[in-house]
Amino acid sequence: MQWLYRLERKFGRYAIPNLMVYICLTMLAVFLLDAIVGIPISALISLNRAALLRGQVWRLLTFIFVPPSSGVITILFALYFYYFIGSSLESAWGAFQFNIYYLCGMLGAIIAALVSGWGSNTYLNLSLFLAFAQLFPEHQVLLFFFIPIKVKYLAYLDWALFALSFVTGLLMRDWATCMAIIMSLLNFFLFFGPGFMQHIRDRRRFGAVRRNWQNQMRNNKNRF
């Protein structure tokens, strides 16, 4: 992660603190305009390649403000969950690193849209949860508001849903969904991939040392 620290030293002053507060509040405003006023804001700001080619470049940014398609109670819960996860990641990393993580997720969604024709913030927001679970695996949440469960188990379910959606997309030849899933994980593997690789190397090194020790003990036993 040295590259990230170097970027922060150069551009850290441009970080946007409390980023998820602004994103969640704007999502709520868009939802209210859609549902109450009747203005189809979501359709005007969603990520769509055809619209981009017509010059509607604002969609490259505004798609992150499209709210989940759900009822009032569900969307309030979803926005609170996004805010909680985002603010927790920002507290752990700092504003700049969290901004970069979110920006990388945005770039992944944009690339997916340019290739497949459309993109959304759904998998981008799911990648926030995966990062949260990676940093705070033992944190407990209340599933269905009353069942305590550790975040790491929900992350396993999240990974399973990613895999199921990807396989289903392959079988249905839904390349847009497959591309969206792959690119939405760009930020996660960019941040956590080096740590995974180091963990694998450490396990291999430990296994080699253990096997050498066992062989030495076996040879010493045979001598006597």
C-alpha positions as CSV (number, residue, x, y, z in Angstrom):
1,M,0.0,0.0,0.0
2,Q,3.0,2.3,-0.4
3,W,1.5,3.8,-3.5
4,L,-1.6,4.9,-1.5
5,Y,0.5,6.5,1.2
6,R,2.5,8.4,-1.5
7,L,-0.8,9.6,-3.0
8,E,-2.0,10.7,0.4
9,R,1.1,12.8,1.0
10,K,0.6,14.6,-2.3
11,F,-3.1,14.9,-2.6
12,G,-4.5,14.3,0.9
13,R,-5.6,17.9,1.3
14,Y,-8.2,17.3,-1.4
15,A,-10.0,14.5,0.5
16,I,-13.7,14.9,1.1
17,P,-14.5,14.1,4.8
18,N,-17.8,12.5,5.7
19,L,-18.2,11.4,2.1
20,M,-21.0,8.9,2.9
21,V,-23.0,11.6,4.6
22,Y,-23.3,13.5,1.4
23,I,-23.9,10.4,-0.7
24,C,-26.7,9.1,1.6
25,L,-28.4,12.5,1.9
26,T,-28.4,13.0,-1.8
27,M,-29.8,9.4,-2.3
28,L,-32.6,10.3,0.1
29,A,-33.3,13.5,-1.8
30,V,-33.5,11.6,-5.1
31,F,-35.8,9.0,-3.6
32,L,-38.1,11.7,-2.3
33,L,-38.2,13.5,-5.7
34,D,-38.9,10.2,-7.4
35,A,-41.6,9.0,-5.0
36,I,-43.3,12.2,-3.8
37,V,-42.8,14.9,-6.4
38,G,-43.0,12.5,-9.3
39,I,-39.8,13.7,-11.1
40,P,-37.9,10.7,-12.5
41,I,-34.5,11.9,-11.3
42,S,-33.1,8.3,-11.0
43,A,-33.6,7.8,-14.7
44,L,-31.8,11.0,-15.5
45,I,-28.8,10.3,-13.4
46,S,-28.3,6.5,-13.8
47,L,-25.2,5.1,-15.6
48,N,-26.1,4.4,-19.2
49,R,-23.6,4.1,-22.1
50,A,-26.1,5.3,-24.8
51,A,-26.9,8.4,-22.7
52,L,-23.2,9.1,-22.2
53,L,-22.5,8.9,-25.9
54,R,-25.3,11.5,-26.4
55,G,-23.2,13.9,-24.2
56,Q,-24.9,13.3,-20.8
57,V,-21.5,13.1,-19.1
58,W,-22.9,14.0,-15.6
59,R,-24.0,10.4,-15.3
60,L,-20.3,9.4,-14.7
61,L,-20.7,11.0,-11.3
62,T,-24.4,11.1,-10.5
63,F,-25.1,7.4,-10.7
64,I,-23.7,7.0,-7.2
65,F,-26.8,8.9,-6.0
66,V,-29.4,6.5,-7.4
67,P,-31.2,5.1,-4.4
68,P,-32.1,1.4,-3.9
69,S,-35.5,0.6,-5.5
70,S,-37.5,-0.2,-2.4
71,G,-40.0,1.2,0.1
72,V,-39.5,4.0,2.6
73,I,-38.6,1.8,5.6
74,T,-36.2,-0.3,3.6
75,I,-34.5,2.6,2.0
76,L,-34.0,4.4,5.3
77,F,-32.5,1.2,6.8
78,A,-30.3,0.8,3.7
79,L,-29.0,4.4,3.8
80,Y,-28.3,4.1,7.5
81,F,-26.3,0.9,6.8
82,Y,-24.4,2.6,4.0
83,Y,-23.6,5.5,6.3
84,F,-22.5,3.3,9.2
85,I,-20.2,1.2,7.0
86,G,-18.8,4.2,5.1
87,S,-18.1,6.2,8.3
88,S,-16.5,3.2,9.9
89,L,-14.2,2.7,7.0
90,E,-13.3,6.4,7.0
91,S,-12.5,6.2,10.7
92,A,-10.2,3.3,10.1
93,W,-8.5,4.5,7.0
94,G,-8.9,8.3,7.1
95,A,-10.9,10.4,4.6
96,F,-8.4,10.2,1.8
97,Q,-8.0,6.4,1.7
98,F,-11.7,5.9,1.9
99,N,-12.2,8.4,-1.0
100,I,-9.8,6.5,-3.1
101,Y,-11.5,3.2,-2.3
102,Y,-14.9,4.6,-3.3
103,L,-13.4,6.3,-6.4
104,C,-11.8,3.0,-7.5
105,G,-15.2,1.3,-7.1
106,M,-16.8,4.1,-9.2
107,L,-14.2,3.6,-12.0
108,G,-14.9,-0.1,-12.0
109,A,-18.7,0.6,-12.4
110,I,-18.0,3.1,-15.2
111,I,-15.7,0.6,-17.1
112,A,-18.4,-2.0,-16.7
113,A,-21.0,0.4,-18.1
114,L,-18.9,1.4,-21.1
115,V,-18.3,-2.3,-21.9
116,S,-21.7,-3.7,-21.2
117,G,-24.0,-0.8,-21.8
118,W,-25.2,0.0,-18.2
119,G,-23.9,0.3,-14.7
120,S,-25.1,0.9,-11.2
121,N,-23.9,1.6,-7.6
122,T,-25.4,-1.7,-6.3
123,Y,-22.2,-3.8,-6.3
124,L,-20.1,-0.7,-5.5
125,N,-22.0,-0.4,-2.2
126,L,-21.7,-4.1,-1.6
127,S,-18.0,-3.8,-1.9
128,L,-18.1,-1.3,1.0
129,F,-19.6,-4.0,3.1
130,L,-16.9,-6.5,2.1
131,A,-14.2,-4.0,3.1
132,F,-16.0,-3.4,6.4
133,A,-16.2,-7.2,7.1
134,Q,-12.5,-7.6,6.3
135,L,-11.5,-4.9,8.8
136,F,-14.1,-5.7,11.5
137,P,-15.0,-9.4,11.1
138,E,-16.1,-9.8,14.7
139,H,-18.4,-6.9,14.8
140,Q,-22.0,-7.9,15.5
141,V,-25.1,-6.6,13.9
142,L,-28.8,-7.5,14.4
143,L,-30.1,-9.5,11.5
144,F,-33.8,-8.7,11.0
145,F,-33.4,-6.3,13.9
146,F,-33.2,-9.0,16.6
147,I,-30.8,-11.8,15.6
148,P,-27.2,-11.0,16.6
149,I,-24.7,-12.2,14.0
150,K,-21.1,-11.5,13.3
151,V,-20.3,-9.5,10.2
152,K,-17.9,-12.1,8.8
153,Y,-20.7,-14.6,8.4
154,L,-22.8,-12.0,6.5
155,A,-19.7,-11.4,4.3
156,Y,-19.6,-15.1,3.5
157,L,-23.2,-14.8,2.4
158,D,-22.3,-11.7,0.4
159,W,-19.5,-13.6,-1.4
160,A,-21.9,-16.4,-2.1
161,L,-24.4,-14.0,-3.6
162,F,-21.7,-12.5,-5.8
163,A,-20.7,-15.9,-7.0
164,L,-24.3,-17.0,-7.6
165,S,-25.1,-13.8,-9.5
166,F,-22.0,-14.2,-11.6
167,V,-22.7,-17.9,-12.5
168,T,-26.3,-17.0,-13.2
169,G,-25.1,-14.2,-15.5
170,L,-22.8,-16.5,-17.3
171,L,-25.6,-19.1,-17.9
172,M,-28.0,-16.4,-19.0
173,R,-25.3,-14.7,-21.0
174,D,-26.0,-11.5,-19.1
175,W,-22.6,-10.0,-19.7
176,A,-23.6,-6.7,-18.2
177,T,-24.2,-8.3,-14.7
178,C,-21.0,-10.3,-15.0
179,M,-18.9,-7.3,-15.9
180,A,-20.5,-5.2,-13.1
181,I,-19.7,-7.9,-10.5
182,I,-16.1,-8.2,-11.7
183,M,-15.4,-4.5,-11.9
184,S,-17.2,-3.8,-8.6
185,L,-14.5,-5.9,-6.8
186,L,-11.7,-3.9,-8.3
187,N,-11.3,-1.7,-5.3
188,F,-11.6,-4.5,-2.8
189,F,-8.8,-6.6,-4.4
190,L,-6.7,-3.4,-5.0
191,F,-6.8,-2.7,-1.3
192,F,-6.8,-6.2,0.2
193,G,-5.3,-8.3,-2.5
194,P,-1.6,-7.7,-1.5
195,G,-2.5,-8.7,2.1
196,F,-4.1,-11.9,0.8
197,M,-1.0,-12.8,-1.2
198,Q,1.3,-12.1,1.7
199,H,-0.9,-14.3,3.9
200,I,-0.6,-17.1,1.4
201,R,3.2,-16.7,1.2
202,D,3.4,-16.7,4.9
203,R,1.4,-19.9,5.2
204,R,3.5,-21.6,2.6
205,R,6.7,-20.5,4.4
206,F,5.3,-21.7,7.7
207,G,4.3,-25.0,6.2
208,A,7.8,-25.5,4.7
209,V,9.4,-24.8,8.1
210,R,7.1,-27.2,9.8
211,R,7.8,-29.9,7.3
212,N,11.5,-29.4,7.7
213,W,11.2,-29.6,11.5
214,Q,9.1,-32.8,11.3
215,N,11.6,-34.3,8.9
216,Q,14.5,-33.5,11.3
217,M,12.6,-34.9,14.3
218,R,11.9,-38.1,12.3
219,N,15.5,-38.4,11.3
220,N,16.7,-37.9,14.8
221,K,14.3,-40.5,16.1
222,N,15.6,-43.0,13.5
223,R,19.2,-42.5,14.6
224,F,18.4,-43.4,18.1
